[in-house]
Structures are given as structure tokens and as C-alpha cells.
């Protein structure tokens, strides 16, 4: 009988007589806790949470434990990687044979990269050359033999910071100013907020700002704007635009000093 194993974010299947499962909760518990786990097991999946678009490379590693029987030439040991919910693998390696790059990763891997010198694990990892945004997604490593299998999944985001970010103003009249912040070429979906800092100590979000996003050519352009009355400002005031990519934990900001009543703005980027 085949049972479902659910431990943390690891899911897999294993044939074992001393195993009981709670089907509704997708849990399995070993009845004999004094015995070692009977079968191969993925012990760690190393997938970076985020990587910058156009980086030289990124390595995804899948570490696993094997039993002596799993090391035999006739065990059927195979390592496969999958992307999102696509049923076909993007990588496959059978010990004793050359690794294969498939599907999405065809031509994008260094197939000579060896993560270890052991015959049963040397080509288990993915060495992705120059990762780009379309490679963002869930990566699943599956290790199996004829008798057992285990797999684990983690998500990787390939993010693109802004190609350009500008904070500027347009005086509608002597009593009000339009503050606009624009960022282009961002991925994945970003957020943007405008702030005012009247005393260089207290940063207050401008609540009536309007944010617009446009997705084109695989990236986002985003704009935030707000109209502010001069009478609500103290001379001088610092306006700040904050761009964030939540999935990548990326932040960037642009700040400017504004003098109410004066037709002009001094721009600068504060780090």
C-alpha cells in the first residue's frame, strides 16, 4: 500500500507496513518511533526566496538520504525537478547517465556542474545560468526509486528592480502642487506609496494618493500621484516615494525637498 507523507512543506509517498495515516488531515505517523525511517528521504531543499534578474547564476539544491538498497544499480534511482504544476520534468538525472535539461530550462543549465563527488548525488542540483523573471515560480524536487519516493517544493522569485524611477512635481497654481512618482520595468507586481516628512523626523503617508499599475512586456510600470495644498505644508517639506516588491522583499525610494509657494523642486535620491 502507498501512503502519503506530509511533514512541514514536504510531501511524498512511501511503502511501509508500520505506518498509519489520517487521510483528512494528510498526516502520517510512524507507529514504532524507535526505528529509523525506512526509505529515502529529502532532508533539505535549498531554493533562494528571491534572486535578481540577470544575475550570473543561481543554484537550487536537493539533499536526500538513501538506504543501501537505494544505491544499487537496479534500484531505479532518479532525480527530477518540476516547475509549477507542469507534469513534465524540467530536469532529470539518473545516476550513471548524463543529466538532462528539459522544457523551461532547456539550454539554461550548466549540465557539468557537480554539487558533490558521490555517484548517487553529484548531479542532483540545478545550476541555472543568468536567471530571468519568467523563471519565477514553484520548484519541486522529486527523488524516487522503484519502491519509494519523496518530494519537496519551494518558491523562487526572480525580481527585476526598476529601470527608472522619477519623483517630480507640477505646480497647479500658487496654492497647490501635484506630486508624481513613476517607476518602470518592475517585476513581480510592485507597490508604491508617497510620504511627506515636514520636520525630517516624522514620515507621514499621503493618504489621498492615486496608484496606477500597467503590465506590459513582462514587467510593471507603476505611478503614484497626489495633489497637496500648500497651506497644509510647512516650509520646507521632504516628499518621499517608496517602491516595494513584497515577494522579493525589495525596497527603493526617491526623495525631494519642496518649498511651498515656489515654482520648483530640488530632487535627489537619499540612501
Backbone as CSV, one residue per row, in Angstrom:
resi,resn,N_x,N_y,N_z,CA_x,CA_y,CA_z,C_x,C_y,C_z
1,UNK,0.850,-1.196,0.000,0.000,0.000,0.000,0.883,1.243,0.000
2,UNK,0.457,2.298,-0.680,1.217,3.542,-0.745,0.570,4.555,0.176
3,UNK,1.376,5.181,1.018,0.873,6.162,1.968,1.407,7.542,1.625
4,UNK,0.657,8.559,2.024,1.068,9.949,1.832,1.846,10.426,3.033
5,UNK,2.984,11.042,2.765,3.800,11.597,3.838,3.683,13.109,3.780
6,UNK,3.350,13.762,4.868,3.276,15.219,4.918,4.013,15.688,6.147
7,UNK,5.178,16.273,5.944,5.998,16.765,7.050,6.445,18.173,6.710
8,UNK,5.866,19.177,7.366,6.186,20.557,7.015,5.705,20.826,5.600
9,UNK,6.648,21.253,4.745,6.297,21.528,3.354,6.766,20.406,2.446
10,UNK,7.036,19.237,3.033,7.486,18.116,2.229,6.334,17.142,2.043
11,UNK,6.090,16.756,0.837,5.095,15.739,0.545,5.753,14.629,-0.229
12,UNK,5.335,13.410,0.024,5.922,12.322,-0.735,5.142,11.051,-0.508
13,UNK,5.580,9.960,-1.089,4.932,8.686,-0.862,5.972,7.672,-0.458
14,UNK,5.549,6.693,0.344,6.478,5.673,0.806,5.710,4.387,1.081
15,UNK,6.264,3.273,0.723,5.675,1.978,1.027,6.223,1.507,2.376
16,UNK,5.337,1.322,3.339,5.792,0.942,4.671,4.648,0.277,5.408
17,UNK,4.929,-0.847,6.097,3.888,-1.593,6.774,3.482,-0.944,8.088
18,UNK,4.446,-0.292,8.770,4.163,0.238,10.091,3.904,1.740,10.003
19,UNK,2.845,2.081,9.292,2.527,3.478,9.056,1.022,3.635,9.148
20,UNK,0.579,4.665,9.843,-0.850,4.927,9.899,-1.111,6.340,9.419
21,UNK,-2.195,6.552,8.679,-2.465,7.847,8.062,-3.821,8.380,8.484
22,UNK,-3.882,9.690,8.674,-5.139,10.381,8.876,-5.448,11.083,7.561
23,UNK,-6.275,10.489,6.752,-6.473,10.955,5.380,-6.997,12.379,5.329
24,UNK,-7.904,12.724,6.237,-8.500,14.053,6.187,-7.490,15.149,6.480
25,UNK,-6.493,14.852,7.292,-5.504,15.848,7.669,-4.196,15.680,6.916
26,UNK,-4.152,14.730,6.015,-2.947,14.479,5.203,-1.725,14.299,6.094
27,UNK,-1.879,13.484,7.133,-0.760,13.242,8.041,-0.486,11.746,8.123
28,UNK,0.768,11.411,8.340,1.126,10.024,8.583,2.030,9.970,9.798
29,UNK,1.860,8.962,10.616,2.639,8.838,11.839,3.241,7.445,11.895
30,UNK,4.519,7.359,12.206,5.160,6.062,12.375,4.753,5.482,13.722
31,UNK,4.302,4.222,13.694,3.853,3.585,14.928,5.017,3.215,15.826
32,UNK,6.142,2.880,15.234,7.314,2.483,16.008,8.347,3.600,15.919
33,UNK,8.389,4.456,16.929,9.276,5.611,16.895,10.722,5.251,17.202
34,UNK,10.976,4.012,17.579,12.336,3.591,17.884,13.090,3.120,16.652
35,UNK,12.386,3.022,15.551,13.030,2.564,14.328,13.282,3.738,13.401
36,UNK,14.352,3.622,12.631,14.665,4.668,11.671,13.639,4.659,10.547
37,UNK,13.522,5.812,9.859,12.641,5.889,8.704,13.108,4.892,7.657
38,UNK,12.190,4.094,7.148,12.531,3.056,6.185,12.367,3.607,4.771
39,UNK,13.414,4.142,4.197,13.319,4.614,2.822,14.058,5.902,2.601
40,UNK,14.159,6.280,1.340,14.827,7.532,1.005,14.010,8.705,1.537
41,UNK,14.697,9.807,1.766,14.024,10.985,2.304,14.778,12.236,1.891
42,UNK,14.058,13.228,1.390,14.658,14.530,1.118,14.847,15.235,2.453
43,UNK,16.075,15.618,2.743,16.392,16.233,4.032,16.443,17.749,3.972
44,UNK,16.676,18.304,2.789,16.722,19.765,2.672,16.581,20.161,1.209
45,UNK,15.830,21.225,0.979,15.686,21.789,-0.366,16.126,23.240,-0.299
46,UNK,17.208,23.566,-0.989,17.759,24.917,-0.967,17.345,25.647,-2.233
47,UNK,16.374,26.532,-2.084,15.890,27.369,-3.185,15.838,28.798,-2.668
48,UNK,16.600,29.724,-3.239,16.583,31.094,-2.733,15.202,31.718,-2.863
49,UNK,14.801,32.455,-1.851,13.492,33.119,-1.881,13.401,34.084,-3.044
50,UNK,14.478,34.819,-3.301,14.481,35.771,-4.410,15.879,35.887,-4.986
51,UNK,15.942,36.177,-6.264,17.203,36.379,-6.962,16.995,37.485,-7.984
52,UNK,18.010,38.295,-8.176,17.888,39.446,-9.066,17.928,39.019,-10.529
53,UNK,17.052,39.592,-11.310,17.003,39.326,-12.741,18.355,39.611,-13.393
54,UNK,18.842,38.641,-14.182,20.103,38.831,-14.879,21.333,38.513,-14.060
55,UNK,21.166,37.930,-12.866,22.332,37.507,-12.081,23.139,36.480,-12.868
56,UNK,24.404,36.317,-12.491,25.262,35.377,-13.221,24.691,33.961,-13.190
57,UNK,24.233,33.538,-12.017,23.676,32.191,-11.889,22.937,32.067,-10.565
58,UNK,22.186,30.983,-10.435,21.563,30.630,-9.169,21.561,29.105,-9.075
59,UNK,21.790,28.596,-7.860,21.854,27.152,-7.644,20.686,26.710,-6.767
60,UNK,19.955,25.715,-7.226,18.892,25.085,-6.461,19.357,23.670,-6.117
61,UNK,19.372,23.349,-4.834,19.939,22.068,-4.404,18.900,21.229,-3.673
62,UNK,18.990,19.941,-3.860,18.060,18.988,-3.257,18.873,17.897,-2.564
63,UNK,18.912,17.940,-1.236,19.684,16.957,-0.481,18.766,15.838,0.011
64,UNK,19.264,14.615,-0.043,18.433,13.488,0.348,19.268,12.389,0.986
65,UNK,18.586,11.576,1.790,19.212,10.425,2.442,18.725,9.155,1.757
66,UNK,19.632,8.186,1.611,19.317,6.934,0.931,19.670,5.740,1.809
67,UNK,18.984,4.647,1.588,19.329,3.378,2.211,20.277,2.608,1.298
68,UNK,20.991,1.629,1.835,21.909,0.852,0.987,21.242,0.277,-0.256
69,UNK,19.997,-0.177,-0.128,19.302,-0.742,-1.288,19.084,0.299,-2.385
70,UNK,18.959,1.583,-1.976,18.733,2.645,-2.956,19.972,2.932,-3.792
71,UNK,21.128,2.473,-3.321,22.385,2.737,-4.018,22.707,1.676,-5.062
72,UNK,21.945,0.620,-5.084,22.211,-0.449,-6.043,21.872,0.006,-7.461
73,UNK,22.616,-0.475,-8.455,22.377,-0.061,-9.849,20.966,-0.350,-10.338
74,UNK,20.322,-1.374,-9.772,18.986,-1.744,-10.235,17.872,-1.163,-9.364
75,UNK,18.195,-0.125,-8.559,17.186,0.466,-7.673,16.232,1.399,-8.411
76,UNK,16.641,1.850,-9.596,15.807,2.795,-10.337,15.888,4.212,-9.813
77,UNK,16.973,4.551,-9.105,17.123,5.890,-8.534,17.121,6.952,-9.633
78,UNK,16.295,7.970,-9.450,16.224,9.076,-10.401,15.880,10.357,-9.653
79,UNK,16.496,11.456,-10.068,16.218,12.784,-9.515,15.543,13.611,-10.599
80,UNK,14.389,14.173,-10.265,13.662,15.015,-11.216,13.299,16.342,-10.559
81,UNK,13.306,17.390,-11.368,12.826,18.696,-10.930,11.620,19.077,-11.783
82,UNK,10.629,19.700,-11.121,9.420,20.138,-11.810,9.190,21.625,-11.543
83,UNK,8.449,22.258,-12.459,8.157,23.692,-12.349,6.648,23.900,-12.288
84,UNK,6.211,24.617,-11.241,4.791,24.881,-11.027,3.993,23.578,-11.124
85,UNK,2.877,23.602,-11.818,2.034,22.406,-11.903,2.235,21.637,-13.204
86,UNK,3.286,21.970,-13.949,3.556,21.281,-15.209,3.941,19.832,-14.904
87,UNK,3.253,18.857,-15.500,3.512,17.451,-15.155,4.843,16.913,-15.669
88,UNK,5.377,17.498,-16.730,6.644,17.021,-17.289,7.810,17.662,-16.550
89,UNK,8.877,16.914,-16.291,10.023,17.478,-15.564,10.790,18.493,-16.402
90,UNK,11.471,19.404,-15.713,12.357,20.362,-16.376,13.814,19.916,-16.260
91,UNK,14.023,18.849,-15.487,15.376,18.304,-15.310,15.252,16.859,-14.848
92,UNK,16.161,16.028,-15.343,16.169,14.633,-14.918,17.597,14.102,-14.916
93,UNK,17.906,13.380,-13.844,19.224,12.740,-13.770,19.087,11.342,-13.189
94,UNK,19.612,10.386,-13.920,19.702,9.000,-13.477,21.176,8.689,-13.261
95,UNK,21.582,8.315,-12.041,22.996,8.019,-11.797,23.557,7.059,-12.847
96,UNK,24.742,7.411,-13.334,25.370,6.631,-14.385,25.084,7.156,-15.772
97,UNK,24.131,8.107,-15.866,23.803,8.717,-17.152,23.993,10.230,-17.075
98,UNK,23.997,10.877,-18.240,24.149,12.325,-18.273,22.847,13.001,-17.840
99,UNK,22.949,14.112,-17.104,21.733,14.849,-16.731,21.090,15.478,-17.959
100,UNK,19.777,15.690,-17.879,19.023,16.241,-18.998,18.329,17.533,-18.594
101,UNK,18.496,18.574,-19.387,17.722,19.798,-19.215,16.525,19.720,-20.152
102,UNK,15.354,20.023,-19.626,14.118,19.814,-20.374,13.195,21.022,-20.245
103,UNK,12.268,21.149,-21.180,11.219,22.151,-21.082,11.731,23.557,-20.850
104,UNK,11.238,24.174,-19.783,11.554,25.564,-19.456,13.046,25.812,-19.302
105,UNK,13.785,24.821,-18.822,15.211,25.000,-18.548,16.108,24.469,-19.666
106,UNK,15.536,24.094,-20.783,16.336,23.604,-21.901,17.326,24.677,-22.349
107,UNK,18.621,24.350,-22.304,19.657,25.286,-22.709,20.009,26.335,-21.677
108,UNK,19.413,26.245,-20.481,19.638,27.275,-19.463,20.422,26.758,-18.258
109,UNK,20.866,25.503,-18.322,21.584,24.899,-17.202,23.031,24.609,-17.560
110,UNK,23.880,24.630,-16.527,25.242,24.119,-16.665,25.188,22.646,-16.273
111,UNK,25.149,21.779,-17.265,24.994,20.350,-17.006,26.272,19.693,-16.514
112,UNK,27.373,20.434,-16.503,28.634,19.905,-15.983,28.810,20.191,-14.495
113,UNK,27.903,20.999,-13.929,28.026,21.364,-12.517,27.759,20.152,-11.631
114,UNK,28.684,19.890,-10.710,28.560,18.793,-9.759,28.550,19.361,-8.347
115,UNK,27.496,19.051,-7.600,27.372,19.566,-6.247,28.077,18.667,-5.241
116,UNK,28.405,17.431,-5.634,29.143,16.515,-4.771,29.922,15.544,-5.647
117,UNK,30.751,14.726,-4.996,31.531,13.727,-5.726,30.942,12.324,-5.596
118,UNK,29.809,12.222,-4.907,29.200,10.906,-4.712,28.385,10.527,-5.943
119,UNK,28.540,9.303,-6.374,27.876,8.855,-7.602,26.355,8.944,-7.542
120,UNK,25.804,8.893,-6.341,24.345,8.892,-6.213,23.750,10.282,-6.022
121,UNK,24.607,11.322,-5.987,24.066,12.662,-5.722,24.780,13.785,-6.470
122,UNK,25.790,13.481,-7.266,26.631,14.542,-7.835,25.869,15.531,-8.719
123,UNK,24.857,15.064,-9.432,24.130,15.950,-10.346,22.702,16.228,-9.872
124,UNK,22.510,16.270,-8.565,21.167,16.470,-8.027,20.702,17.929,-8.136
125,UNK,21.639,18.884,-8.237,21.313,20.310,-8.156,21.125,20.930,-9.537
126,UNK,20.412,22.057,-9.555,20.234,22.852,-10.765,21.171,24.051,-10.716
127,UNK,21.991,24.209,-11.735,22.826,25.401,-11.893,22.220,26.193,-13.050
128,UNK,21.412,27.197,-12.706,20.701,27.982,-13.713,21.545,29.191,-14.090
129,UNK,21.839,29.310,-15.363,22.650,30.418,-15.858,21.759,31.624,-16.155
130,UNK,22.185,32.791,-15.668,21.513,34.066,-15.926,19.994,33.949,-15.763
131,UNK,19.505,33.738,-14.548,18.061,33.615,-14.338,17.318,34.897,-14.704
132,UNK,16.155,34.740,-15.302,15.320,35.873,-15.701,13.922,35.713,-15.113
133,UNK,13.119,36.761,-15.221,11.856,36.831,-14.487,10.880,35.711,-14.821
134,UNK,10.927,35.186,-16.053,9.972,34.136,-16.407,10.247,32.820,-15.683
135,UNK,11.364,32.753,-14.960,11.672,31.554,-14.185,11.122,31.621,-12.764
136,UNK,10.419,32.694,-12.429,9.777,32.773,-11.112,8.710,31.689,-10.996
137,UNK,8.667,31.029,-9.854,7.644,30.002,-9.665,8.019,28.986,-8.610
138,UNK,7.236,27.917,-8.540,7.450,26.843,-7.573,8.318,25.753,-8.192
139,UNK,9.352,25.362,-7.450,10.269,24.325,-7.917,10.157,23.109,-7.003
140,UNK,9.877,21.980,-7.612,9.709,20.735,-6.860,10.809,19.751,-7.233
141,UNK,11.497,19.254,-6.216,12.481,18.191,-6.409,11.839,16.871,-6.004
142,UNK,11.938,15.891,-6.875,11.421,14.552,-6.579,12.545,13.536,-6.727
143,UNK,12.736,12.746,-5.702,13.729,11.669,-5.721,12.974,10.360,-5.554
144,UNK,13.237,9.402,-6.426,12.472,8.163,-6.370,13.322,6.961,-6.761
145,UNK,12.886,5.802,-6.289,13.388,4.504,-6.734,12.168,3.699,-7.174
146,UNK,12.378,2.428,-7.469,11.241,1.594,-7.843,10.290,1.369,-6.675
147,UNK,10.759,1.599,-5.448,9.966,1.271,-4.271,9.518,2.489,-3.470
148,UNK,10.209,3.575,-3.586,9.940,4.707,-2.713,10.109,6.011,-3.478
149,UNK,9.512,7.072,-2.936,9.768,8.404,-3.478,9.476,9.451,-2.412
150,UNK,10.070,10.605,-2.597,9.822,11.737,-1.710,9.990,12.995,-2.540
151,UNK,9.294,14.042,-2.164,9.491,15.307,-2.872,9.250,16.495,-1.962
152,UNK,9.772,17.615,-2.371,9.672,18.851,-1.611,9.592,20.015,-2.595
153,UNK,8.842,21.042,-2.232,8.610,22.181,-3.120,8.902,23.495,-2.402
154,UNK,9.553,24.407,-3.109,9.762,25.769,-2.613,9.628,26.756,-3.771
155,UNK,9.341,27.989,-3.418,9.116,29.034,-4.422,10.342,29.929,-4.558
156,UNK,10.636,30.312,-5.794,11.704,31.266,-6.080,11.144,32.402,-6.931
157,UNK,11.471,33.629,-6.559,11.063,34.803,-7.324,12.300,35.427,-7.957
158,UNK,12.272,35.558,-9.266,13.321,36.296,-9.973,12.772,37.703,-10.192
159,UNK,13.310,38.669,-9.451,12.736,40.011,-9.482,13.575,40.957,-10.333
160,UNK,12.874,41.926,-10.909,13.533,42.976,-11.687,13.295,44.305,-10.987
161,UNK,14.342,44.970,-10.496,14.167,46.299,-9.917,13.830,47.302,-11.011
162,UNK,13.466,48.483,-10.611,13.058,49.495,-11.578,14.197,49.879,-12.524
163,UNK,13.881,50.005,-13.802,14.864,50.534,-14.752,15.047,52.030,-14.545
164,UNK,13.950,52.671,-14.150,13.971,54.121,-13.975,12.934,54.489,-12.926
165,UNK,13.292,55.447,-12.070,12.361,55.924,-11.051,12.523,57.429,-10.919
166,UNK,11.408,58.153,-11.050,11.436,59.618,-11.050,10.368,60.143,-10.105
167,UNK,10.728,61.125,-9.301,9.784,61.845,-8.448,9.809,63.306,-8.869
168,UNK,8.652,63.825,-9.283,8.633,65.216,-9.753,7.327,65.878,-9.332
169,UNK,7.243,67.180,-9.552,6.067,67.950,-9.172,5.657,68.875,-10.303
170,UNK,4.381,69.200,-10.292,3.857,70.192,-11.231,2.978,71.138,-10.421
171,UNK,3.342,72.417,-10.405,2.551,73.405,-9.673,1.268,73.685,-10.441
172,UNK,0.130,73.338,-9.843,-1.151,73.627,-10.475,-1.473,75.108,-10.375
173,UNK,-1.082,75.720,-9.268,-1.206,77.161,-9.034,-0.308,77.479,-7.855
174,UNK,-0.399,78.686,-7.331,0.471,79.065,-6.217,0.058,78.415,-4.902
175,UNK,-1.130,77.806,-4.870,-1.633,77.236,-3.621,-1.535,75.710,-3.543
176,UNK,-1.209,75.026,-4.643,-1.196,73.560,-4.597,-0.127,72.990,-5.518
177,UNK,0.221,71.746,-5.254,1.257,71.077,-6.033,0.831,69.627,-6.290
178,UNK,1.146,69.134,-7.471,0.900,67.736,-7.823,2.213,66.979,-7.723
179,UNK,2.259,66.006,-6.826,3.450,65.177,-6.653,3.226,63.855,-7.392
180,UNK,4.151,63.513,-8.255,4.018,62.289,-9.052,5.311,61.486,-9.000
181,UNK,5.163,60.179,-8.779,6.306,59.270,-8.775,6.051,58.174,-9.806
182,UNK,7.055,57.906,-10.628,6.925,56.917,-11.695,8.099,55.944,-11.630
183,UNK,7.805,54.649,-11.704,8.843,53.617,-11.799,8.486,52.695,-12.957
184,UNK,9.498,52.276,-13.701,9.263,51.472,-14.898,10.067,50.172,-14.864
185,UNK,9.493,49.137,-15.490,10.204,47.870,-15.678,10.387,47.048,-14.425
186,UNK,9.352,46.954,-13.578,9.451,46.266,-12.288,8.741,44.905,-12.360
187,UNK,9.327,43.897,-11.714,8.685,42.580,-11.631,9.164,41.858,-10.364
188,UNK,8.245,41.106,-9.687,6.804,40.968,-9.933,6.036,42.205,-9.478
189,UNK,4.733,42.060,-9.266,3.880,43.222,-9.019,4.375,44.050,-7.830
190,UNK,4.596,45.350,-8.065,5.120,46.223,-7.010,4.009,46.999,-6.303
191,UNK,4.375,47.642,-5.211,3.539,48.620,-4.527,4.285,49.945,-4.483
192,UNK,3.531,51.030,-4.338,4.157,52.352,-4.264,3.365,53.231,-3.309
193,UNK,4.079,53.998,-2.493,3.453,54.909,-1.535,4.186,56.238,-1.545
194,UNK,3.437,57.317,-1.268,4.007,58.656,-1.147,3.954,59.091,0.313
195,UNK,5.008,59.782,0.748,5.095,60.259,2.123,5.528,61.719,2.143
196,UNK,5.183,62.388,3.245,5.716,63.725,3.495,6.378,63.724,4.860
197,UNK,7.474,64.437,4.934,8.276,64.473,6.156,8.541,65.934,6.491
198,UNK,7.611,66.584,7.212,7.721,68.032,7.430,8.908,68.461,8.272
199,UNK,9.375,67.606,9.169,10.459,68.018,10.065,11.673,67.100,9.978
200,UNK,11.765,66.306,8.908,12.861,65.362,8.689,12.919,64.274,9.762
201,UNK,11.878,64.145,10.553,11.846,63.134,11.608,10.586,62.263,11.541
202,UNK,9.472,62.879,11.150,8.186,62.190,11.159,7.702,61.971,9.737
203,UNK,7.714,60.720,9.286,7.277,60.407,7.924,5.805,60.026,7.951
204,UNK,4.977,60.790,7.225,3.540,60.567,7.183,3.119,60.173,5.775
205,UNK,2.341,59.108,5.665,1.885,58.689,4.344,0.809,59.635,3.832
206,UNK,0.901,59.985,2.568,-0.099,60.823,1.912,-1.261,59.918,1.526
207,UNK,-2.379,60.063,2.237,-3.453,59.082,2.134,-4.291,59.209,0.871
208,UNK,-4.340,60.371,0.264,-5.197,60.544,-0.908,-4.461,60.307,-2.222
209,UNK,-3.328,59.645,-2.162,-2.572,59.393,-3.388,-3.275,58.332,-4.239
210,UNK,-3.107,58.451,-5.546,-3.700,57.523,-6.509,-2.580,56.694,-7.127
211,UNK,-2.729,55.365,-7.081,-1.707,54.460,-7.613,-2.273,53.730,-8.832
212,UNK,-1.511,53.749,-9.912,-1.908,53.062,-11.139,-0.786,52.125,-11.578
213,UNK,-1.173,50.918,-12.040,-0.197,49.927,-12.499,-0.541,49.496,-13.922
214,UNK,0.492,49.266,-14.701,0.311,48.810,-16.077,1.313,47.700,-16.362
215,UNK,0.806,46.515,-16.743,1.680,45.380,-17.042,1.870,45.273,-18.546
216,UNK,3.122,45.319,-18.971,3.413,45.196,-20.399,4.821,44.633,-20.579
217,UNK,4.973,43.832,-21.621,6.277,43.245,-21.953,6.919,42.536,-20.757
218,UNK,6.095,41.876,-19.944,6.610,41.084,-18.844,7.045,41.854,-17.615
219,UNK,6.661,43.133,-17.512,7.051,43.936,-16.346,5.977,44.984,-16.065
220,UNK,6.076,45.582,-14.885,5.097,46.579,-14.461,5.682,47.982,-14.519
221,UNK,4.849,48.926,-14.992,5.083,50.350,-14.786,4.088,50.787,-13.720
222,UNK,4.531,51.581,-12.774,3.666,51.989,-11.671,3.814,53.482,-11.423
223,UNK,2.682,54.140,-11.126,2.662,55.581,-10.885,1.840,55.874,-9.638
224,UNK,2.341,56.758,-8.791,1.598,57.256,-7.638,1.574,58.778,-7.713
225,UNK,0.404,59.380,-7.493,0.297,60.839,-7.583,-0.664,61.358,-6.521
226,UNK,-0.473,62.624,-6.154,-1.330,63.265,-5.158,-1.255,64.774,-5.326
227,UNK,-2.384,65.442,-5.076,-2.437,66.905,-5.083,-2.494,67.374,-3.634
228,UNK,-1.583,68.278,-3.284,-1.473,68.750,-1.904,-1.547,70.268,-1.887
229,UNK,-2.354,70.800,-0.958,-2.467,72.245,-0.796,-1.255,72.774,-0.034
230,UNK,-0.722,73.897,-0.504,0.439,74.489,0.154,0.168,74.809,1.617
231,UNK,-1.074,75.166,1.924,-1.387,75.560,3.298,-1.251,74.394,4.276
232,UNK,-1.230,73.177,3.737,-1.066,72.004,4.590,0.394,71.591,4.752
233,UNK,1.286,72.404,4.205,2.704,72.070,4.240,3.478,73.097,5.045
234,UNK,4.540,72.633,5.664,5.444,73.500,6.411,6.723,73.637,5.600
235,UNK,7.227,74.847,5.462,8.422,75.094,4.650,9.697,74.739,5.413
236,UNK,10.632,74.018,4.755,10.435,73.190,3.556,9.914,71.818,3.976
237,UNK,9.488,71.027,3.012,8.981,69.687,3.298,9.674,68.680,2.385
238,UNK,9.925,67.514,2.912,10.532,66.448,2.114,9.428,65.496,1.659
239,UNK,9.341,65.307,0.355,8.449,64.293,-0.194,9.272,63.044,-0.488
240,UNK,8.686,61.909,-0.190,9.388,60.652,-0.432,8.463,59.667,-1.133
241,UNK,9.015,58.997,-2.121,8.309,57.936,-2.834,8.991,56.614,-2.503
242,UNK,8.195,55.656,-2.069,8.744,54.342,-1.712,8.163,53.268,-2.626
243,UNK,9.058,52.552,-3.297,8.686,51.444,-4.170,9.055,50.139,-3.475
244,UNK,8.151,49.177,-3.503,8.447,47.884,-2.878,7.965,46.741,-3.767
245,UNK,8.700,45.631,-3.692,8.282,44.380,-4.334,8.134,43.371,-3.202
246,UNK,6.924,43.187,-2.682,6.734,42.355,-1.488,7.286,40.940,-1.615
247,UNK,7.092,40.305,-2.755,7.550,38.920,-2.914,9.063,38.792,-2.855
248,UNK,9.759,39.871,-3.204,11.224,39.829,-3.234,11.846,40.540,-2.038
249,UNK,11.001,41.157,-1.191,11.499,41.955,-0.068,12.480,43.028,-0.560
250,UNK,12.095,43.665,-1.641,12.933,44.706,-2.253,12.281,46.060,-2.016
251,UNK,13.129,47.061,-1.689,12.644,48.419,-1.467,13.573,49.418,-2.149
252,UNK,12.969,50.493,-2.656,13.741,51.590,-3.232,12.976,52.879,-2.956
253,UNK,13.689,53.974,-2.801,12.994,55.230,-2.536,13.659,56.396,-3.243
254,UNK,12.855,57.408,-3.464,13.295,58.651,-4.089,12.747,59.792,-3.245
255,UNK,13.588,60.753,-2.911,13.179,61.855,-2.034,13.492,63.198,-2.670
256,UNK,12.674,64.194,-2.332,12.862,65.537,-2.866,12.472,66.572,-1.821
257,UNK,13.108,67.714,-1.880,12.806,68.828,-0.984,11.934,69.831,-1.728
258,UNK,10.809,70.206,-1.115,9.873,71.122,-1.759,9.658,72.351,-0.874
259,UNK,9.586,73.514,-1.526,9.340,74.772,-0.826,7.988,75.314,-1.265
260,UNK,6.970,75.269,-0.409,5.631,75.740,-0.777,5.658,77.174,-1.294
261,UNK,4.842,77.419,-2.330,4.747,78.750,-2.900,5.792,79.043,-3.937
262,UNK,6.807,78.172,-4.062,7.884,78.389,-5.025,7.708,77.419,-6.184
263,UNK,7.825,77.918,-7.394,7.663,77.088,-8.581,8.947,76.317,-8.834
264,UNK,9.083,75.202,-8.159,10.292,74.423,-8.389,10.456,73.341,-7.351
265,UNK,11.362,72.416,-7.631,11.594,71.285,-6.748,13.036,70.861,-6.873
266,UNK,13.695,70.638,-5.740,15.060,70.142,-5.739,15.003,68.637,-5.546
267,UNK,15.470,67.874,-6.524,15.359,66.417,-6.483,16.647,65.785,-6.029
268,UNK,16.516,64.629,-5.401,17.698,63.879,-5.000,17.297,62.526,-4.489
269,UNK,18.222,61.584,-4.549,17.951,60.237,-4.057,18.714,60.036,-2.766
270,UNK,17.988,59.761,-1.696,18.605,59.555,-0.389,18.769,58.062,-0.173
271,UNK,19.893,57.634,0.357,20.138,56.213,0.620,20.114,55.986,2.130
